[in-house]
Structures are given as C-alpha cells and as structure tokens.
Amino acid sequence: MIFINKIDAPTVLLVDADFDQSLASKSELEAQGYRVVCAYSGEEAFTTFAREKIDAIVVDAMLPDMHVLDFVDEIAATRSRNTSIIINNTYPGYKQNFRYWAADAVVDNVFDSRRELSGLVAALR
C-alpha cells in the first residue's frame, strides 16, 4: 500500500525510547508510504497524540517515564477517533494481565521484523 500524496497517508506514532530502533522502524514504514511521527516517552507521545491525527500507535513495552499499560489506558480512554494501538512486547507474562486487552494487538518484538510491522499496521487500518 503506497500512498502517492503523503498528506493522505495514514499517520503512525512510534513510541520507543530507543532512538536507533525508532529510526529503523520509521524508515521501513515510510518506505511503505506511511507518515511516521516518533516520540521517545509516554508524555511526548500524549502531546503528539493531542495535536496530530494519528491512525495507529506502535508503543514499546518499556517506556522511560511510565508503565506501558498506563499509557495504553490513557490513550484508549481519550481516543475519539479510530486509532489502532499496537504494543511491542517482550515480557513473557503479559497474557495474564487483562489490561493488555485495551490494545488492538500485542506482538512479540515486532521491531525484529520491520516488514511485519508494516503489514500489521496495514491490517489494522
């Protein structure tokens, strides 16, 4: 799915404290035609989410300033538009915590395969 006009392209918010990981994932998504905005903390992501039209959020399970589930709860409670939330998770016990259900998808280390990330974002649209 390649969008000719970037203005019409779906916007993905990547939330990850790892700059290099964010840059690599951003490059892959942009190559697929998405507009990508990066945030490096939960608070920065909230600010970005409030001012931008975000179609999908990919958030790492380890945020530097808050627990990922607190972040997802806040976004899920305030999103009035159809925004998909994808958690990139490496914590093995997450399936036992019902709070993960607020996300549209929880994937194990999605950043190891950035093409899979592109496919997942497209599938949730």
Secondary structure as UniProt FT lines:
FT   HELIX           6..8
FT   STRAND          11..15
FT   HELIX           19..31
FT   TURN            32..33
FT   STRAND          35..39
FT   HELIX           42..51
FT   STRAND          56..60
FT   HELIX           68..78
FT   STRAND          84..89
FT   TURN            92..93
FT   HELIX           94..96
FT   HELIX           98..102
FT   STRAND          105..108
FT   HELIX           110..112
FT   HELIX           114..124
//
